[in-house]
Amino acid sequence: MRKLVVTSVALCAAVLFGSNAGAQAPAPPPPYGETLNSETAKKAVAAAVEESKKNGWAMCVAVVAPSGDLVQFERMDNCQFASIVISQHKAKAAATFRRPTKVFEDRIAAGGAGLTALTLDGIIASEGGIPIVVGGKIVGGIGCSGGTGQQDGQACQAGVNAVK
């Protein structure tokens, strides 16, 4: 009986805390840097909009400071109104949590211990938010909404690539 209890406790701990014995810890996220300036934010938005136009997507694109405060925004013609707030939420989550929002989508999709991400204030578990890193430091985040998650992510990546 004692062996059963010990085994059960060990299994529960592995599920709750992840059993990665021997696995390397993930690299720490980049530190925060100075807020990107308006010109850089405009460049990121323009590149994301251009990528969206090229593919026929109507998109909302937001760029925020590392704090999550809005720096630049554009709503393309015919983009759904819900995407205004969603794009800003994705950008803010990417900047403040210092990771792409796809990470949260993947964690929750995996279930189990990954579902604890649902308890974190401010996350959004949908692809399309990416931190903007310049010189090894997070200077902001970009969020796109209006297409599928993959399309939102592709438009955001174009914006990130424009300011590297």
N, C-alpha and C positions, 0 to 999 in steps of 0.2 A: 504494500500500500504506500509506504513512504517513497519508494522508487517512482511510483506512478505520480505522486504529488510533485516531486522534484522535477520529473520530466515535463509535467504539465506547466509548471512555473517557467521552466527554461523555454519551452515552446512559446508561451505567451510573451515572454520578454523578447524573444527573437522577432515575433510578429510586430510588437509595439515599437521596438527600438531598432529593428533591422539587424539581421545577422550578417555582418560584413567582416567577420573575423578574417584577417589577412588581406582584406581589400584596402586599397589606398584611399585616404580621405580626399574628398574633392578639393580642388584648389580654391583658396578663398576668393571671393569676388573682388574686383578692382576697387580701390578707394575712391571716394568722391573727390572731384576737382572743382575748379571754378565753373560757374554757370556759363553755358555756351552763350554767345552773343546773338543778337537779333539777326544779323547777316548770315551766320552759320545755320541758325534755325530755319531761315527762309530757304536756304540752299537744300536742306534736308527735306522740307515740305515739297519744294519744287520737284525734286527727284522722285519722291514717292508719287506725286500727282502725275508726273510724266510716265512712270511705269504703269500706273493705273489707266491712263488714257491709251497707251500703247496696246493694252490688253482689253479695252472696252469695259472697264470697271468704274462705277461711280463710287467714290471713296471720300471719307472724312479723314483728315490727317492732322494730328496734334503733336506738337513738340513741347516738352516741359523741361524745367530746370531740374537739377538733382533733388530738390525739395518736393517736386511734383507740381510746382506752380506753372501755369500756362505761359509759354513764351511766344508761340506761333501756332496758328490754326487755319485750315482751309477746308471748306465743304464744297466738293465738286457738285455741279448741277446734277439734279436728280438722285442724289444720295439720300437714303432714308434719314429722317430726322433723329431716329433713335441712335444712329451712328455718331452723332455729335458728341454725346456724353460718353458713349462706349469708347471712342477713339481717345478721348482725354483720360478715361479711366485706365485704359491699357498703357498709355504713355506714363502715367503717374505710377502705376504698379511696377513697370519695368525699371523706372528710375529709382524709386524708393526702396524696392526690394533687391535692386542690383542684379537682375536676371530677366531673361525673356519670359513673357507670360506663357509661352508654350511649356515651360517647365512646370507650371501649376496645372496646366491641362493634362500633361502626361502623368503627373503624380496622382491626380484624382482619377484619371482613367484606369490607372493600375489598381485602384481600390486598396483595401487593407489599410495599413498605416498611412498611406498617401492621402487618405480622406481627411486626415487631420488638417490639411491645408485649408479646408473649408472653414475652419475656426479662426483664420487669420484675417483681421480687419484690412480691407483695402485690396485684397487680391482679386484677380479676374482670371478665371481658368479658360482662357481663349487665346489662341495664337493671334499675334498681331501687335504685340508690344515688345520693343527691344531697347535696351539701354544704349545710349550713345557714348562711346568710349574714345577719347582723344588723348594721346600721350600716356596711355595706361590708366587714365582716370575717368570716372563717369562724370560727364559734363551735362547730361540730360537723358531724356528718353523720348522715343517716338512711338506713337500709337496710330494704327490704321483700322478703320472699320467701314464696312459697306459691301464686302465680298464674302467669300468663304474664309474660314480661318487661314487656309493656306495662301489664298490671294492676299489677305491682309498682311500676312507675314512677308510675302514676296515684295509688296509695295514698301513695307517698313525697311526691309533689307536694302532696297534701292536708296532709301533716304539715308540710312546709316553709311552705306558705301560712298555716298556723295560728300561726306564730311570727314572721312578718315584721313 
